[in-house]
Amino acid sequence: SSELTQDPAVSVALGQTVRITCQGDSLRKYDANWYQQKPGQAPVLVIFGKNNRPSGIPGRFSGSSSGNTASLSITGARAEDEADYYCNSRDSSGKSLVFGGGTTLTVL
Amino acid sequence: EVQLVESGGGVVQPGRSLRLSCAASGFIFDDYAMHWVRQVPGKGLEWVAGVSWNSATIAYGDSVKGRFTISRDNAKNSLFLQMNSLRIDDTALYYCVKDRMLAVAGPFEHWGQGTLVAVSS
């Protein structure tokens, strides 16, 4: 089992705001990064560090963190945001990298 | 444009070996750490191994330690994964991934399209 825990599935109404969470003890010390993966495609980095967006990622994606929980928020969800989302960070030892189990986002 | 092209995947019997390669272009290869990440079709992502820009730091996921070896050739802009003692649960799509940093730290900034490894008798 992963040291980072994500809800398996989350849904959001079109145009609404959704928060996807990632929990783990290592997140008290290390930042989380977030990836979006659509069917048949490689993952894409959407948020890294405290709250940084790579070039080309829309501003409706944002990140935050509190205690042992990191969150990815999508403000004004669009149909094209329907995808699997994965968090990643270091493990508790700090020597290895880990992913959360992933969250499938459905846009209703 | 960053391009990462994996090769070397295929069908292999349990206990045998396979070597994956990744040809990188579109960026200064020796300015970044590199990784292998795998994904069983329909399942989640698993970090396999990472190597720093100068190969001074190498790290592995617990499930492959002692069996897999990551290496890089900066002169040839190439990343490798030597996989020995393959097991059925090593079956996955293997992605070559460029870090955003020099060190093995993440985030994973660019991904290849993957090469499929199937371990089967």
Chai-1 contact restraints between the chains, C-beta under 6 A:
chainA,res_idxA,chainB,res_idxB,connection_type,confidence,min_distance_angstrom,max_distance_angstrom,comment,restraint_id
A,N33,B,G106,contact,1.0,0.0,6.0,A-B,restraint_1
A,N33,B,P107,contact,1.0,0.0,6.0,A-B,restraint_2
A,A42,B,W111,contact,1.0,0.0,6.0,A-B,restraint_3
A,A42,B,Q113,contact,1.0,0.0,6.0,A-B,restraint_4
A,P43,B,W111,contact,1.0,0.0,6.0,A-B,restraint_5
A,L45,B,P107,contact,1.0,0.0,6.0,A-B,restraint_6
A,L45,B,E109,contact,1.0,0.0,6.0,A-B,restraint_7
A,F48,B,P107,contact,1.0,0.0,6.0,A-B,restraint_8
A,Y86,B,L45,contact,1.0,0.0,6.0,A-B,restraint_9
A,N88,B,G106,contact,1.0,0.0,6.0,A-B,restraint_10
A,L97,B,W47,contact,1.0,0.0,6.0,A-B,restraint_11
A,L97,B,G106,contact,1.0,0.0,6.0,A-B,restraint_12
A,F99,B,L45,contact,1.0,0.0,6.0,A-B,restraint_13
A,G101,B,G44,contact,1.0,0.0,6.0,A-B,restraint_14
A,G102,B,G44,contact,1.0,0.0,6.0,A-B,restraint_15
